[in-house]
Amino acid sequence: MVETYTIAQHSGEEIITHLKKQKGKIERIKQVSEIMKYIDVHCSEKLSLAQLGEIVHTNPSYLSHVFRETTGFSLWDYIIARRIE
């Protein structure tokens, strides 16, 4: 009942904006997940930020930012950790 009341307090535009943000988060999580899987399989190979960006069809700098924002550590820290294992 509380959720219904909260939703009713917001305009349709506010709800749409919120849903778009959530969709964006889901897309970023999918990108990071795909990159992590790729790295897990190819960690012994030479990897570049440009190459990883191409895999998920995004700007390499943006990918690096999203990876850190999503996981809490850098792409290179993840790659090094996977290589050590």
C-alpha atoms as one frame of an Amber mdcrd trajectory, in Angstrom:
protein
   0.000   0.000   0.000   2.894   2.354   0.781   4.495   1.723  -2.635   1.238
   2.533  -4.425   0.976   5.791  -2.515   4.592   6.674  -3.323   4.105   5.974
  -7.023   0.909   8.012  -7.045   2.857  11.011  -5.731   5.101  11.126  -8.814
   4.207  12.334 -12.270   4.316   9.977 -15.221   7.387  11.821 -16.504   9.269
  11.234 -13.229   8.426   7.526 -13.346   9.591   7.237 -16.957  12.856   9.011
 -16.092  13.393   6.618 -13.178  12.713   3.569 -15.378  15.134   4.817 -18.042
  17.854   5.159 -15.392  17.180   1.615 -14.211  17.372   0.334 -17.794  20.710
   2.090 -18.194  22.019   0.404 -15.051  20.938  -2.990 -16.354  22.707  -2.369
 -19.675  25.911  -1.362 -17.871  25.766  -4.464 -15.685  25.336  -6.604 -18.815
  28.360  -4.945 -20.430  30.521  -5.467 -17.358  29.383  -9.078 -17.034  30.209
  -9.756 -20.682  33.659  -8.199 -20.318  34.375 -10.171 -17.131  33.472 -13.424
 -18.900  35.672 -12.481 -21.860  38.590 -11.660 -19.583  38.146 -14.929 -17.673
  38.539 -16.880 -20.926  41.239 -14.701 -22.529  43.228 -13.445 -19.520  46.441
 -15.089 -20.702  46.270 -13.168 -23.989  47.285  -9.592 -24.664  44.240  -7.429
 -23.914  43.719  -3.773 -24.718  41.076  -1.331 -23.585  40.199  -0.648 -27.234
  39.690  -4.367 -27.864  37.463  -4.735 -24.791  35.436  -1.689 -25.832  34.840
  -3.224 -29.258  33.489  -6.399 -27.676  30.650  -4.535 -25.974  30.371  -1.836
 -28.657  31.226   1.081 -26.400  33.870   3.749 -25.970  36.924   2.284 -24.187
  37.148   5.158 -21.696  33.470   4.855 -20.888  33.842   1.097 -20.430  36.700
   1.642 -18.003  34.600   4.126 -16.013  31.526   1.860 -15.980  33.590  -1.161
 -14.948  35.060   0.680 -11.973  31.694   2.197 -11.017  29.976  -1.203 -11.194
  32.605  -3.434  -9.587  34.576  -1.065  -7.382  37.908  -1.854  -9.044  39.610
  -1.072 -12.346  39.605  -3.260 -15.422  43.351  -3.701 -15.146  43.130  -4.774
 -11.503  40.585  -7.399 -12.547  42.762  -8.617 -15.418  45.832  -8.872 -13.170
  43.862 -10.726 -10.504  42.588 -13.226 -13.088  46.119 -13.756 -14.423  47.465
 -14.419 -10.936  44.832 -17.096 -10.289
